[in-house]
Amino acid sequence: MSVKINQRGSWPKLCCDCEVVLNPGVNCYLSMYKNGSYKCHACKKKQSKIEHEVKWQLPWFRDKKADYLREYHKIEPAAVYAIYYKEDIVYIGESTKPMQRRTAHFSKHIKRQQLLDKGQWQQPMQKDLALGILDRNYLSFEILEYIQDTSERKAKEKHLLDQHKAAFGSYPRYNTRLTDKVENRKFYGKRKA
C-alpha cells in the first residue's frame, strides 16, 4: 500500500507533483500553502500555463476578456497627459483612451528582433525601453487635464508643447512628430510617399 504524501499532521509538506520539500515564501506561495494547495513555484507555473492556454481556446473566455477590457478603457475619459522620466517631461500627448495609450507607451511586449531586423519601431520610447536606454522603473504617467472635445483637447496639447519649447528650448524628447523631418526619419525610418 502506497503512503499518501502530505497527510494531516505529517511534516515537512512536499510538492504534489515533483515531491520537493516546500518552504513557504521561498519555493511556494504562502497563500497556497495555507490553503493546503501544496505546489512549488515551478509546478504551479506549468499548471498555470496549461490552464491559460486551455482557457484562451474557449470563445466565451476570449469574449469575456475583451468585454472586460472595453469596459476598463471606457472608465477613463479623454484627456491630455504627460509622461515623465525621473522628473523630466519626455512626452505630452492626448487620447480618447489615455489608459490604453499608457499601456502602449510602456509596453514591454514588442517583437524586438523582428523590429530590429526591419529597422522599424512603433514608437521611439518603446525602442529605448527595449534597448535599455530608458528604465521603466523611472517612467511615470500623469493626466494633466480631462477634455472630451477633440479639437479643444488637441489645442490644449499644442499649447502645453509650445509652453515646454518656450521654457526649455525644445519639445519633449519623444514628441518627434514636431521636430524636423530629418529627426523623424532617424526614429521611424523612411516612409513611403
C-alpha positions in Angstrom: 0.0 0.0 0.0 1.5 3.4 -1.0 1.6 6.2 1.5 -0.2 9.3 0.5 2.0 12.4 0.7 1.1 15.5 2.8 -1.2 13.6 5.2 -2.7 15.6 8.0 -0.1 16.1 10.7 2.8 15.0 8.6 5.8 17.3 8.1 7.5 18.6 6.0 5.0 19.2 3.3 6.0 18.1 -0.3 5.0 19.4 -3.7 2.2 17.2 -5.0 3.8 16.9 -8.5 7.6 16.8 -8.0 7.8 16.0 -4.3 10.3 18.7 -3.5 10.2 19.9 0.2 8.1 23.1 0.3 9.4 26.2 2.1 6.5 28.8 2.2 7.6 32.1 0.7 10.7 30.7 -0.8 9.8 27.9 -3.2 6.0 28.0 -2.8 3.3 30.7 -2.3 2.4 31.2 1.3 -1.3 31.7 0.5 -1.4 28.3 -1.4 0.4 26.6 1.4 -2.1 27.9 4.0 -5.0 26.6 1.8 -3.5 23.2 1.5 -2.6 23.5 -2.1 0.9 22.1 -2.0 2.7 23.0 -5.2 6.2 24.5 -5.7 6.7 27.6 -7.9 7.9 25.6 -10.9 4.9 23.1 -10.9 2.4 26.0 -10.3 3.9 27.9 -13.2 3.5 24.8 -15.5 -0.1 24.3 -14.3 -1.0 28.0 -14.9 0.5 27.9 -18.4 -1.6 24.9 -19.3 -4.8 26.4 -17.8 -4.1 29.7 -19.5 -3.7 28.1 -22.9 -6.9 26.0 -22.4 -9.0 29.0 -21.4 -7.8 31.1 -24.3 -9.1 28.4 -26.7 -12.6 28.9 -25.3 -14.6 31.6 -27.3 -16.6 32.6 -24.3 -13.4 33.3 -22.3 -11.9 35.5 -25.1 -15.2 37.4 -25.4 -15.4 37.9 -21.6 -11.9 39.2 -21.5 -12.5 41.5 -24.5 -15.6 42.9 -22.8 -13.8 43.5 -19.6 -11.0 45.4 -21.4 -13.5 47.5 -23.3 -15.3 48.5 -20.1 -11.9 49.1 -18.3 -10.9 51.5 -21.1 -14.3 53.3 -21.1 -14.0 54.2 -17.5 -11.2 56.8 -18.1 -12.5 59.8 -20.1 -10.5 61.5 -22.8 -7.5 63.5 -21.6 -4.2 65.3 -22.2 -1.4 63.5 -20.5 2.3 63.7 -19.8 5.0 61.0 -19.4 7.9 61.8 -17.1 11.3 60.1 -16.9 12.6 60.7 -13.4 11.5 64.4 -13.1 11.7 65.5 -16.8 8.8 65.6 -19.2 9.6 63.3 -22.1 6.2 63.2 -23.9 3.0 65.2 -23.9 0.0 63.6 -25.7 -3.7 63.4 -25.9 -6.1 60.5 -26.3 -9.7 59.4 -26.0 -8.4 56.4 -24.1 -5.4 57.6 -22.1 -5.0 54.3 -20.1 -4.8 52.4 -23.3 -2.2 54.8 -24.6 -0.2 54.4 -21.3 -0.1 50.7 -21.9 1.1 51.2 -25.5 3.8 53.7 -24.4 5.1 51.5 -21.6 4.7 48.2 -23.5 7.3 45.6 -23.0 5.6 43.2 -25.4 7.2 44.3 -28.6 8.7 41.9 -31.1 12.2 43.3 -30.6 14.1 41.1 -33.0 11.5 41.4 -35.8 11.5 45.2 -35.4 15.3 45.4 -35.2 15.6 43.4 -38.5 13.2 45.7 -40.3 14.6 48.9 -38.6 11.0 49.8 -37.6 9.6 50.7 -34.1 6.1 51.5 -33.1 7.4 54.5 -31.1 10.9 55.8 -30.2 10.1 55.4 -26.5 9.4 51.6 -27.0 12.7 51.3 -28.8 14.6 53.0 -26.0 12.8 50.8 -23.4 13.7 47.6 -25.4 17.3 48.6 -25.8 17.7 49.6 -22.2 18.3 53.3 -22.8 15.2 54.0 -20.6 14.5 52.3 -17.3 10.8 51.5 -17.0 11.0 52.0 -13.2 11.7 55.7 -13.7 8.8 56.3 -16.0 5.6 57.8 -14.7 2.3 58.8 -16.3 0.1 61.8 -15.3 -3.2 63.0 -16.6 -2.9 66.8 -17.0 -6.5 67.6 -17.9 -9.7 65.7 -18.8 -11.2 67.2 -22.0 -13.9 65.4 -24.0 -13.9 67.7 -27.1 -11.3 66.6 -29.6 -10.4 70.0 -31.1 -10.2 71.5 -27.6 -8.0 68.6 -26.4 -5.6 68.9 -29.4 -5.4 72.7 -28.9 -4.5 72.1 -25.2 -1.9 69.6 -26.2 -0.3 72.0 -28.7 -0.4 74.8 -26.1 1.4 72.6 -23.5 4.0 71.6 -26.1 4.6 75.2 -27.0 5.0 76.1 -23.4 7.6 73.4 -23.0 9.5 74.6 -26.0 9.4 78.2 -24.7 10.7 77.1 -21.3 13.3 74.6 -22.3 14.2 75.5 -25.9 12.8 72.2 -27.4 9.8 70.0 -27.4 9.8 66.9 -25.1 12.3 64.2 -26.2 9.7 61.8 -27.6 7.4 64.3 -29.3 9.3 63.6 -32.5 6.5 64.5 -35.0 7.0 68.1 -34.1 10.8 68.1 -34.9 12.1 68.4 -38.4 11.8 65.6 -41.0 15.4 64.5 -40.5 14.7 63.7 -36.9 11.5 61.8 -37.8 13.4 59.7 -40.4 16.0 58.9 -37.7 13.4 57.3 -35.5 10.9 55.9 -37.9 12.9 55.1 -41.0 12.0 56.2 -44.5 8.3 56.4 -45.1 6.6 55.6 -48.4 5.3 58.7 -50.3 
